[in-house]
Amino acid sequence: MEVTILDRDKRISVNLAGDLTTEDGVVVAVRVLDLSASGFRLVADDELLLGERVLLRIGRGDGMPATVKWVVGREVGGSFLQKAKTVL
């Protein structure tokens, strides 16, 4: 049996208010639960679609373009289109 170990960026547990803007311009309030240089996990106030392109904004910072990779109920995981240079 072959086992593959996936390289994952270090995740940081957080509890931050933010918003996601969809390609259609819909703004969805979110609570970010964890962050890494390559992605995030959050809870969204509205339904998001698998594969949807979004812009994640936390606080007053610039938004980070991302893609929704998984959805379980209101919990959502996504990956940034480019790795973040800093994570908090």
C-alpha positions in Angstrom: 0.0 0.0 0.0 1.3 3.4 -1.0 0.8 6.4 1.3 1.0 9.9 0.1 1.8 12.7 2.5 0.3 16.0 1.4 2.3 19.1 2.1 0.0 21.6 3.8 0.6 25.1 4.8 0.4 25.7 8.6 -3.1 26.6 9.6 -3.8 29.2 12.2 -7.1 29.0 14.2 -8.9 32.4 14.2 -12.3 33.8 14.8 -12.6 36.8 12.5 -15.5 38.5 10.8 -15.3 39.1 7.1 -17.1 38.9 3.9 -17.0 37.0 0.6 -18.0 38.7 -2.7 -19.1 36.3 -5.4 -18.6 36.7 -9.1 -22.2 37.9 -9.3 -21.3 40.7 -6.9 -23.3 39.2 -4.0 -21.7 40.0 -0.6 -21.9 37.2 2.0 -21.0 37.8 5.7 -18.6 35.1 7.0 -16.8 34.1 10.2 -13.3 32.8 9.3 -12.3 29.9 11.5 -8.8 29.2 10.2 -6.3 30.5 7.7 -3.2 29.4 6.0 -1.1 30.9 3.2 -3.0 28.8 0.7 -6.6 28.7 2.0 -9.2 29.1 4.7 -12.2 27.5 6.5 -15.2 29.6 7.4 -18.9 29.7 8.2 -21.0 31.6 5.8 -24.4 33.3 6.4 -25.6 32.3 2.9 -25.1 29.3 0.7 -22.0 29.2 -1.5 -21.4 26.9 -4.4 -18.6 24.4 -5.0 -16.1 25.8 -7.5 -17.4 29.3 -7.1 -14.8 32.1 -7.5 -15.0 34.6 -4.6 -13.1 37.5 -3.0 -12.4 37.0 0.7 -12.0 40.2 2.7 -11.2 40.3 6.4 -11.5 43.7 8.2 -10.5 46.6 6.0 -7.8 44.7 4.2 -7.7 44.1 0.4 -9.7 41.1 -0.7 -7.9 37.8 -1.6 -9.3 36.0 -4.7 -10.1 32.4 -4.0 -12.1 29.3 -5.1 -14.6 27.4 -3.0 -13.2 23.8 -2.7 -15.7 22.2 -0.4 -19.1 23.0 1.3 -20.7 21.1 4.2 -23.8 22.9 5.3 -22.7 26.5 6.0 -19.1 25.5 6.6 -16.9 26.3 3.6 -13.3 25.6 2.6 -11.4 27.5 0.0 -8.1 28.0 -1.6 -6.5 31.3 -2.6 -5.6 31.8 -6.3 -2.2 32.9 -5.1 -0.5 32.0 -1.8 -0.7 34.8 0.7 2.6 36.4 1.6 1.6 36.7 5.3 -1.0 35.1 7.4 -1.9 37.5 10.3 
